[in-house]
Amino acid sequence: MAMIKVDENRCKGCKLCVVTCPLKILEMSKDLNANGDMYCVQAEPDKCIGCAFCGMICPDGAIEVYK
């Protein structure tokens, strides 16, 4: 099973990962990080296929993908 790890404080809430995910399993947290930004979370972690599109598109390098 693949999974992602989001560095909550590096994420600026641009939502590029949410739009890019082919399975639409990412969403923005309702909580804010230390910078006052919403951050990406996996809404359905069991469905992650490890494509790594989210990690590649992230301009802040806030997402690591593990397969």
N, C-alpha and C positions, 0 to 999 in steps of 0.2 A: 504494500500500500504506500502510495506517495503522500507527501505532506509538505506544507510550506511553513516557514517561520517568518513572522513579520516583526521587524524592529519597530515597535510602536512609536518610538520617539523620533525615528528618521522619516517615517511616513508623513507626508504633508497633505494627504487627502485628495490627490489629483484625480483619483478614480480610474486611471488608465488601466490598472490591473483588472478592475471590475468589468470594464468594457471589453477587454481582451480575452478574458477567460472563456474558452469555447463551451464549457459546461455550465457557465453562469453560477458558480458555487461561491463566488466571493461577494462580499458586501462591505459597506462601511459601518464601523462600530458606532453605536449610539453614544459611547463614551468619548472623551477627549484625551489626547496625550498631554505631555508636559508643556507642549508648545501651543495648546489650545486647538489642535486640529483633530478631526475624526481620522481614524486609521482603518486599514483594510483588515478584515477577519474572514476566516473560512466559515460560511454558513452551513456547508455540508462537507466536512472534511473527508468522509468516507468515499466521496465520489471523485476526489482528486486523482487525475491520471498521470500527474508528473510531467506535463508537457513543457513546463517552465516558461510559458509565454508571459506570465505575470512578472516573473523575475527579470526577464529580458527587457520588458517594456518599462519597468520602474526606473524613473529618472534619478531617484535618490538611493538606489541600491538597498532598499529596505526589506526586500523579500529574498529569502533563500529557499530553494526547492530541494527536497530530499526524496530520493526514489527508493 
